[in-house]
C-alpha cells in the first residue's frame, strides 16, 4: 500500500497536485483532519483492496498546530503497518502567493479582520514547519505554471519506482534569480555569449546556429564534458542513498542561450544512458 501526503502553503498548488494524482488513479482525500490519518493508515495496512492501493491525502494548516507536530509519529506508525509513506511539500515565494490570491480573489484560510494576507502566509509557514521537516520531496512552484506542475507531479510523485533517479534539468537566468530546491547548480556565464552576436541575439540555445556557435569554442565542450563527468560520478552515489529524483540547474545571464544549450545537451546524454529526464527552460516562453 502506498500513501502520499500532499501538504504545503495555500496557493502553492496542492489542489493541482491532488487532481493530478487522481487522474493517474490515486484515491484522493483533500483536507483530511490529521487525527484521522493514523486510523486511515491502520486500515490501509490491513486492507488488500486494490482500490486503496494508491492513496493521496491533502494535509494543510487548518489542522491545529499541536496536531501537525504529531505527524512524524503518525508516519512512523503507518510504516510499521507496512504502508509506504511519502510527504510532498509544495512551496512558493511569499510575493508569488500574494499575487496568486490577488488574482483569484480567494480567501487565505488563516486571514482574519486583524491579520492581513502577508502575515497569514508567514503564520502558515510556521504552522507547517513540522510537515516540511519530514517531507521526502519539496517542490517550489514560484516559477511553475499549472501545466508544468502537473508534469512534475506525474513524473516525480506518481511515476513508477525506478532503480535509476529521475532527473529534472532546468535552465535559468541569474538576473531573474536562482531556482530554489535544486541539488546542483552550474554557472556557465564564463562561456562565450551568443547575445553579443547580432544574428544570434533573438535565437535560443535550441537553435542550430547557436549550437554551432557555442560548439565552435573548445571551452564550451570542455565545460560540458566536465559537468557530465561530475554528474556521472556522483549521481550513482545519490541513487545508492535512495534518492529517486535529482534536480540540476544550469544558469547563464539571461537564461536564453548558454544555459539552454547546456541543459539540452545534458538531457541528450542522460536519456541515452537510460535515465528518465525532464527539461524546463524557465526563461523561455
CORFEN-V495007 format. One record per residue. SS is DSSP state (@ for helix, = for strand, . for the rest). D_CENTER is the distance of its C-alpha to the mean C-alpha in Angstrom with 2 decimals. Layout:
SS | D_CENTER
SS | D_CENTER
//
This chain:
. | 23.44
= | 19.67
= | 18.33
= | 14.77
= | 14.68
= | 12.36
= | 12.86
= | 12.07
. | 13.92
. | 16.07
. | 15.06
. | 11.28
. | 11.13
@ | 12.10
@ | 14.92
@ | 13.09
@ | 10.91
@ | 14.30
@ | 16.19
@ | 14.04
@ | 14.64
@ | 18.20
@ | 18.59
. | 18.01
. | 20.61
. | 19.03
= | 21.51
= | 19.72
= | 21.15
. | 19.94
. | 21.00
. | 22.76
. | 25.00
@ | 23.93
@ | 27.53
@ | 27.30
@ | 24.27
@ | 26.55
@ | 29.05
@ | 26.53
@ | 25.31
@ | 29.00
@ | 29.75
@ | 26.92
@ | 28.20
@ | 31.63
. | 30.77
. | 31.04
. | 30.47
@ | 27.97
@ | 27.06
@ | 25.26
. | 23.90
= | 20.32
= | 19.68
= | 16.90
= | 17.87
= | 16.74
. | 17.74
. | 18.05
. | 20.27
. | 23.28
. | 23.98
. | 26.40
@ | 25.15
@ | 27.42
@ | 25.86
@ | 22.31
. | 23.82
. | 24.98
@ | 21.58
@ | 21.64
@ | 25.11
@ | 24.29
@ | 21.55
@ | 24.10
@ | 26.67
@ | 24.56
@ | 23.87
@ | 27.59
. | 28.25
. | 26.46
. | 23.29
= | 20.06
= | 17.65
= | 13.91
= | 12.37
= | 8.97
= | 8.81
= | 7.69
= | 9.08
. | 10.66
. | 13.74
@ | 16.96
@ | 18.58
@ | 16.02
@ | 16.43
@ | 20.17
@ | 20.24
@ | 18.50
@ | 21.01
@ | 23.76
@ | 23.05
@ | 22.82
. | 25.54
. | 24.07
. | 25.05
. | 22.75
. | 23.71
. | 24.84
. | 26.87
= | 30.64
. | 33.67
. | 33.68
= | 29.89
. | 28.24
@ | 24.67
@ | 23.57
@ | 25.08
@ | 23.62
@ | 20.03
@ | 20.92
@ | 22.74
@ | 19.81
@ | 17.72
@ | 20.67
@ | 21.08
. | 17.58
@ | 17.77
@ | 19.01
@ | 16.01
@ | 13.55
@ | 15.89
. | 15.58
. | 11.83
. | 10.95
= | 7.15
= | 5.71
= | 3.07
= | 5.58
. | 7.25
. | 10.33
. | 10.74
. | 9.21
. | 12.01
@ | 12.55
@ | 12.99
@ | 9.86
@ | 7.87
@ | 10.39
@ | 9.98
@ | 6.33
@ | 7.75
@ | 10.88
@ | 9.86
@ | 7.57
. | 9.28
. | 12.54
. | 13.50
. | 16.56
. | 16.63
. | 17.57
. | 19.40
. | 17.56
. | 14.02
= | 11.79
= | 10.96
= | 8.75
= | 11.28
= | 11.07
= | 14.41
= | 15.14
= | 18.30
@ | 19.15
@ | 21.33
@ | 18.44
. | 16.59
. | 14.39
. | 10.57
. | 9.25
. | 7.47
. | 8.54
. | 11.05
= | 13.68
= | 14.98
= | 18.07
= | 20.50
. | 22.70
. | 24.70
. | 27.75
. | 28.14
. | 30.60
. | 29.30
@ | 30.12
@ | 29.98
@ | 33.50
. | 34.82
. | 35.94
. | 35.61
. | 31.96
. | 30.76
. | 29.55
. | 28.07
. | 24.64
. | 23.70
. | 23.70
. | 27.39
@ | 30.01
@ | 32.13
@ | 29.34
@ | 28.50
@ | 32.25
@ | 32.56
@ | 29.82
@ | 30.99
. | 34.49
. | 33.64
@ | 33.79
@ | 31.47
@ | 28.57
@ | 29.23
@ | 29.63
@ | 26.31
@ | 24.53
@ | 26.40
@ | 25.75
@ | 21.95
@ | 22.21
@ | 24.60
@ | 22.45
@ | 19.38
@ | 21.75
@ | 23.29
@ | 20.36
@ | 17.77
@ | 20.38
@ | 20.65
@ | 17.01
@ | 17.58
@ | 20.79
. | 19.14
. | 17.15
. | 13.71
. | 12.36
= | 9.23
= | 9.53
= | 8.21
= | 11.41
= | 12.27
= | 15.79
= | 17.58
= | 21.02
. | 22.87
. | 22.00
. | 19.26
. | 21.72
. | 23.68
@ | 23.18
@ | 19.41
@ | 19.16
@ | 21.93
@ | 20.53
@ | 17.07
@ | 19.04
@ | 21.47
@ | 18.98
@ | 17.53
@ | 21.16
@ | 21.96
@ | 19.16
@ | 19.69
@ | 23.36
. | 22.76
. | 21.19
. | 17.44
. | 14.98
= | 13.50
= | 11.39
= | 12.33
= | 11.47
= | 14.34
. | 13.28
. | 16.93
. | 18.56
. | 19.62
//
